[in-house]
Amino acid sequence: MFNNRALFGVIILALLAWFASASFYVVNETERAIKLRFGEVIENDIGPGLHFKLPVFNTVRIFDVRVQTVDSSATRYLTADSKAVIVDSFVKWKIADPRQFYEATRGNIQVAENLIAPRTDEALRNKFGQTEMSSIIQERIAAESDNQELVGEDKGADTVEGAREELMVEPVQQLDQAMRDELGVHILDIRVKRIELPPEVTQAVYERMNSEREQAARTYRAEGSQQAEAIRADADRQRQEILANGRQEAETTRGEGDAQAAATYAQAYNQDKEFFRFYRSLQAYKESFKDREDVLILEPDGEFFRYLKGAQG
């Protein structure tokens, strides 16, 4: 009798343990849940915490509501001016309405990504088809400049990655509204990793840019040569003017010096004419006989040697 009662007690405890484990469930902070009764959703968007359900009658589906990523392959699009570009992008999304997400995809993340990818491609194709190539290039340059400024300010990799482009604002809004209505998911952002030209277009663009740069270089060289000639001609003119002014000043100064010297000589000559003649004769002797190989044939009684005979000549 005692053994039967013990066995019955064990069975009761086991049933209670099973009922407790089957009745209570935990939803983490990064999750949301829905409660179903025979496949029909009776409670939506159950938040974090410990919750109760009826075993057998109720089932619970728990979904991760953290941000998910759909990475698309590089795709070729045509711009408004019929230029081909290759765009590599990815989409950030998360579950916004667990009930609608479950009803649309049966809670399968892969099914949701398979539905988001083509709609993203359609949104990007429409946006690039409405945008000219020049606008796309300017947008990418501006985005890279913003990223460099953020890096320079040490904002961190997440902040730099989150620098959004104006080009993607409209596609994100349109895709977010459509996916909320269809799948119950929130599209956070469409981010472009890179935009490239097709290889055949890249070579043509490179050749055109090279031709434009060469033409600009020739223009700059021609303008530089013209300016150099003008500067050189002006420098030569200034040189000639400076030399002419210098020669004029030198001749003027030399003339004034000669006049002053002549006046000085005249004044000295008038003070002692005989001494002046004697001094000039000595200077003449010095200049005439300074080279030993010089030969001078004159009459001894000539006027040239008169001061050799005496100081009075």
Secondary structure, 3 states (H helix, E strand, C coil): CHHHHHHHHHHHHHHHHHHHHHHEEEECCCEEEEEEECCEEEEEEECCEEEECCCCCEEEEEEECCCEEEECCCEEEECCCCCEEEEEEEEEEEECCHHHHHHHHCCCHHHHHHHHHHHHHHHHHHHHHCCCHHHHHHHHHHHHHHHHHHHHCCCCHHHHHCCCCHHHHHHHHHHHHHHHHHCCEEEEEEEEEEEECCHHHHHHHHHHHHHHHHHHHHHHHHHHHHHHHHHHHHHHHHHHHHHHHHHHHHHHHHHHHHHHHHHHHHHHHHHCHHHHHHHHHHHHHHHHCCCCCCCCCCCCCCHHHHHHHCCCC
